[in-house]
């Protein structure tokens, strides 16, 4: 989580408890949770608005026609993975476990 280990997280929590006291920490955590939820909702609203505007103006259709490709990168990645698997299997053949 954010490159923070267990010991570091424990130390941060200990410092927060020392500065604010145990009675304020739950209140601060709730406020932080509400802030994160609002931020996530705002981000999702912005993404939806951008996608809606792009679909209405035909940008995604123009991109598909211009580049003559599908805009789904996962599909391309999955196809490349399958191709590499087939190439590897054709080179090595079936690998058997030795007991």
N, C-alpha and C positions, 0 to 999 in steps of 0.2 A: 504494500500500500504506500505509494508515493516515495518508495525507497527508504522507508523508515522500518527499522527492525523492532523486535519485541522489547528489548531493553531500552531503546530510545523512546518508544511510545510510553513505556512505564515512567521514564524520567520526565517526559513532557506532562503526563497526567499528574505526577507528584508536584511539579512546579506550579501547575494550574491550581491544584488544591491548596498549596501554600499561599498563593497570591489572593485567591478569591474565596476560599473557604468552601466547606462541603455543602453549605446551604445554597450558595449561588450557582454551583456547577450544573445541577439539573436544569435550572432556568436558562443558563447560557446554552446548554446543549439543545434544548427545545428551540430556542431562538435561532441557533445555527442550522438546525434541521429544517425549520420553516424557510430560512433564507435559501438553503440548497434546493428545496422543493420549488420555490418561486423562480430560482435561476433556471432550473431544469424545465419548468413549464414555459418560461419566456424563450428559452432556446428552442424548444420544440415548436412553439408558435411561429418563431422566425423561420425555421426550416420549412414548416408547412406552407407559410406564405410565399417563400421563395419558390418552392416546388409548384405551388398553385399558379403563380405568375408565369413561371417558365412553361408550364403546360398550356396556359391560356394563350401565350404569345407564340407558341409553337417552337420554342427554342430547342427542346429535346428532340423534336422531329427533325429540325434542321440539322442538328448535330449528327443524328443517325444517318441522314441522307448525305451529308457532306463527307463524313468519314467512312460511311458504309460499314459501320460496326455496331454491335449491340453495346449499350451503355452499362451493361452489367459486368463489372470487373471480376466478380466471383466466378462467373461462368467461364471466363477466359482462364482464370487461375486453375479452376477445376479441370478444364480440358488439358492444360499443360501438365498438371500433376498426373493425370491418367496416361498421357503420352510418355512421360518419363518413366512411369511404372512399367508400361509395356516394353519400352526400350531396355530397361534394367532386366526384366524377366527374359527377354530374348537373348541378352548377353550372358546372363548367369545360369539360366535354366532353373528348374526347381531346386531349392535348397532343402536338404533333409537334415534332420537332427540326428546327431550321433549320441548314443547312450553310453 
